[in-house]
């Protein structure tokens, strides 16, 4: 049991310290698992004391000719049609829904106040004083910089402090990336040379080093690096001096948080599509490429992506099926007949037959989050956190349709869609509802394979381990490469959260139908909570801090799962000749949706807007603590394109860290994971991870 | 033709003068009719040159056994299934949709700029500087008045000017109404006495003057009036001095429009359900009863009303059918057998048989707008304009379901609902689409009976005339009563606009299917435009000014009609074996909805928020024009409950008029209708109206 030593350590760190250490985002992310436990543990207890006996003490399945498992005996399938016992399920549906809503409301309340507290208690950060202004209109007489300064001097005379323009640094980024690559090769060859002084390394300058003039490798890369350095310098000069490189967007800073709060929440100009203001994201959270997209283009992109996502969700099987038809033996033999002798070798043949058809789908599913992320990027969001949030909702919808519905009603999403279009609104929940109890065993397996095993893999960091070894053998050339290959990554909201939501959905749908599924879900939530708590403390880097801006999405998706579960139960009971209960069940989704609207009005503003009262309080405190602080100097360089800063191999966190370290009012016991990723091995990392790090 | 003399006069007044004279609301209301003309005249021309020939040159109906009218020969019914000619209809659907969207976009653009111009160019008004604050939280230490003052002094220190609390004046209102009634009786008896000095009028004090002590009428009412005056005075004292009468809401005024714009658009407190701020409505637009509803109660009310409206829309036939079964001869004879001899009289019997069943429905439909208005009031909106907007959308939905769908698919709304639930999503547009061409004749009749005749009745003011005469004979006692009976009323957005929208819907649905309907619609829009322009200039009073805040609703409903028309065309073509066109038609609603979202983002903010740039400009101008104006004095009494002002028979417009007359920078040629309703008869009122006014 020494294997589990890390567990108590992971659970011991108190929440405030955890916020200090890993950020509010991570802490609230952990609360999603906690919410799962809070919802499902009491539900499971009630279900097992009340519903399992009610279901089990029937003989329907025994007297029927159907094949059934013991799990089915505990489910709603065991109750004869028209039985009065369905009243239990009806009442339980109400109890479970009310309990879920109660937990959700409490959670929303706590997280909203945590967020406000976090924003209020935090050290001074540039994003608290800064507003991102997009779509600065073109002006024939003034440059963007002058225009921004004048506009805010006129319209926010008492509060405006300074601005930072956004430069188009795409070419610069490329040059810097290029230089980094060359520098790496230079290091590699120098290392090689220092190890074996006998022979100076040389290379050919042509394509892939296969032909061309043979030159001295160290000299070649040294001169290349120097050339690129000069070009970078020139490009930098050009960007600063040529107004054409200034994009129509700017970060405008204010003297007070009150001023920034006002500017971020109000409309500036008559034309609501120019001078768009919003709270600036954290400097490291800014997604620079998207800052200069005009309004019309944004709306068109949104339409394109909506249509593309629809096709992706419902028709993704078509290209995969096409690849699969190509990827069978006959297909390959027909397309490339000269390969026939190789294919006919037995080992190769069985590999192709066994793996290839499945592998196309697997590859697609592995790349799906990246595809969704690309779609979000194209859509034009301006911060990494919002990109991840958007990708997460798309991923959830995809999983709902293709994993949840796809497993219940077998057939591709398009076939389902076609079926639903030709079915009445009344019959859809029935069709799905009827299949629900039959699929319980499948989903229990799914939870164990995907959920439990996934969590276990996460603590062993199997995937990174494999990736690390692959990289280490093929691509690592210098010490720096190894460091990069060892990057533990971050939490990955866009893939992790939709996965959790699937378990919420399964739990809520099966709570009334087959309560035996609940313990599996509870084990998943419990296990995942401990594991991810450990990973957050000891492994992950924090990529950005959005102060739990994702919670309204999480809340909304749980509510959606609740409504789906209610509709499916309605459908199921509708086929069980328990028709008298249907009108009573209709009230449930209505009330749930109302509850969602109530929460939206009551708590969501805390995640979108920033109350003036808070801003004023913070301003007053700040003025008292540091009356002579020169805010302008410290804000001047906060929002600079990461590639545009001093060094070449600069870190985008640099400016931000200056900020965070500066007031240093709340000392932390542990060092931040971000700057010193290696110290944690002395802490309490998983056994295999240590191996990775020592490797 | 002398009868039509008023027409040119009505059309001559230029738009800016009309805005001055009747307000922006009325002018933009007229633009709805103009929009109808702009959309349908070009569509009709294209339809008649292209589609009518395409439809007419088929022989499908001639060779079929169906009975058909000439109108049907011009419609899509005349085209054989599977014909290539359906491509014309497909292309035309695109052309018409694009044209409609183009007109809508232009219109939205114009009206948004008219609104901003109106807000900017207008004389200084109290609502430009004032914000309505609702849900002031209870505080153990401070009264509401202190709390409001402190909160805004702290959180808006540079801009806060003053506040006015809202008093609970419900009892006062009752007393004043009572006094007014008694005063009227007093006037009546005094008049009677002055006419015939012979006999002093007397009355009995008991119930309805039927029994009780006989007293001198003049003395009795004089003493009553005096008693009530004293009570009113006491109540007023009590309200001012007792803090319990202060409701948790206030009108907070700012020194600058910039300050008010900031406060109205931002969140004030951590808890987003308290200290709710919004632009104050105009003083005469305030709906005082709803100012103090707490947030939770508001959301619950919204749920209740949503459910109630659902039942009203789909089940309103049940009570009416019940009344109808009671209201037949046998039913009455059974329920009240002693009436049998009377009922058996032939005249009475035929009256009951002919009228009673229909009359229950008619009465319900007459009272429907009032019912919807009551629902909106219960829902808790704080201004009369928003109450009317809400009632209008509900009325439109009711009409869409019960008039439009109800006429196409005969059967009550509930039967339709039941049918739709049991039908597939694919079949619903088909079911409706197929019936569309068959109902063209019915809708042409409907347009003539309801539309044309309604407009004609409006110019003749038939309904007010009848009401006036009824009132005059039964209820008018004094000169004041007559004046009140002659009140021409106001535009009535909540009943008028949904009616217009029905014609938009019919026009868009039939444009492709049966273009012969279009001229009837064009005549309606043209006629209505002229008539309502006349009425607005010469008859109606302006009740409030919301600066065209209703346009986003109007726009949204036309878009909804467009989408419905596209879906129904899809359904119709689906049954015509023109299946290859369906995928092409799907793009149309998608694009239309996208267009709606684009417009929403681009133009709606102008109707919801107030740009800071505009506010700053206005402030600067104001400061230059009147640098020493004492804003506080003029704002101090702007928002006082109408019953709480100086006089008893005060006019709620009084304070507002002071404001409007004060700067008087834009002289108007005509006097405002509002203060001098009788001068207009020398102008150009309709012939029957003059009779009314001279009566």
Interface residues (C-beta under 8 A of the other chain):
Chain A: X113 X116 X151 X154 X155 X156 X158 X258 X261 X262 X265 X266 X267 X268 X269 X270 X272 X273 X275 X295 X296 X299 X302 X303 X307 X420 X421 X422 X423 X424 X425 X426 X427 X590 X591 X594 X597 X598 X601 X602 X603 X604 X605 X606 X609 X610 X611 X612 X613 X614 X616
Chain B: X113 X116 X151 X154 X155 X156 X158 X258 X261 X262 X265 X266 X267 X268 X269 X270 X272 X273 X275 X295 X296 X299 X302 X303 X307 X420 X421 X422 X423 X424 X425 X426 X427 X590 X591 X594 X597 X598 X601 X602 X603 X604 X605 X606 X609 X610 X611 X612 X613 X614 X616
